[in-house]
Amino acid sequence: MNKGFTLLEILLAAVILGFGLAGILVSMSQAQRMMLSATDYETVQEVMDLGDMAYPLADVTDPENELDVVETKATELWEMISDVRLTRAQEEKFHGYTWEREALNRKDDEEIERMGGLYTVRITVRWGARGQGSGKMQQESYVTFWRKPSE
């Protein structure tokens, strides 16, 4: 009886080890991609909060005319709500992020019916650059709120 390994056994062990290492590398790559996208969505939530503070729905007195807010840079939203200047890290973090609010059910909009004083609002945050591989991305949030109908 031989007490060593044959070349075939060593080759088989190397192939099995290679498949195992390849699986680990793929899962590490996916975890890194997931971490980066989680960072983007965390920043999206911060931008949504900035927009809500700069243009609060509680201050809307005339929903027919005051709900829509054009696309606004996140850094501009910060300047609207704070006297403190953004740090360089914050400017880099918010660079390329924009916030927009749009009413979906107005009197003249026949596609979405409004019941009484209920309004549906779409809040959109966009980020990314068209020149990059991932392109322009966006996250939407919908809010429904009630205002007493004007007489």
N, C-alpha and C positions, 0 to 999 in steps of 0.2 A: 504494500500500500504506500502511495505517495503521501507525503506529509505537507505538500505545498498546494498552491492554487494553479489551475491550468490557465492558459491564455484566454480561453473562451469564458471562463468564470469571471476573470478580471474585466474583460470587455463588457460582459453583461452587467456587472456591478457599476461600471463607468456610465453605461447608457441609463440605467435606473437613476443614478445620482444626477446625471444631466437633466433628465425629465423633472426631477424634484426641484433642482435649482432653477430651471426655467419657470416652473409654476410659482415659485417664491418671487422671482423677479417680476413676473406679470402682475401678481397681486400687489406688490409694492408700488408698481407704476400706477395701478388703478387707485390705490389709496392716496397717492400723491395728487392725482387728478381730482379726486373727491375733496381733498383738503383745499385745493385751490378754488374749486367751485363753491365750497362752503364759505370761503372768505368773501367771494363775490356776493353771495346771497346775504351774508351778514352786513355788508356795506349797503346793499339794496334796502335792507330793513332800516338802517340808519338814515338813508336818504328819504325813505317814506316818512319816517318820523320828523325829519327836518321840514318836509313839505307840509305835514300836518300842523306843525308849530307855526310855520310862516303863513299858511292859509287855513286856519282852523274852520271846520264846518260849523262850529257853534257860532261863529261871527257872521254867517251868511244870513242876511235878512230877506233878500230877494233871490230865491233859488233859480228863477228863470234867467237871470242875468249875471249872477255872481259866482256860479259854480265852476265855470270853465276857467282854467288857468293854463296859459300857454307853456310850452316846454321851457323849463328853467334849469339852469346849471345848479348842481348841488352846492357849489361854493357861493353862489348868489343867495341861495336859501339860507345858508349859514350867516351871511352878512346881514340878512334881514332880521334874524332873530337874536343875534349876539353882537355885543360891542367888542368882544374878544376876537383878536385876529387869529385866523387858522395857522397852525404850525405847518412847517414844510412837510412833515409826514402826513398830516391831515389833507393838505392840498394834493399830494400825490395819491392818497387813498381815494379822494372824491373826484379826481381828474377823469373826465369823460362820462360822468354820471349825470343824468338829467331826470327831472320830475315833471309830470304833467297830470292835470286833473280835467276830466270831461264828464258832463252830465249826459246820461244815456236816454233819459225819457222826458223830453220837453213837451210842451203843448203841441208843437208843430211836428213832432216825431211820431209817426204812425206805427213804426215797427214795434216799439215797446210801449205798452199801455201803462199809464201811471194811475194808481188808485188813490184818489184823494190827495193828501199831502206827502205821499211816499215818493222819494227820489232815489234813483240808483246812480251811483257815481263810479267811474272807472279811474283808478289811479295807476299811472304807468311810470316805471323807472326803466330807463334805457342806459346801456353802457357798452363799452367795447368800441373798437375801431374797424371800419370796413376794410382797411388794408391788412389787418391781421387775419390769421387763419380762421379763427372762430367767428369773425364777423360781428355785426351789431346784435346784441342780445337785449331782451326786455323781460320784465316781470310785471304782472298786472295784479291789482287787488281791487275788489269791488266792495263798496259800502252802500248800504241802504239806510236812509234816515227819513224822518218825518218832520214836516213844517206845516203849520196851520195854513190852509189855502187862503190866498188873498181874496177878499170879497169883491 
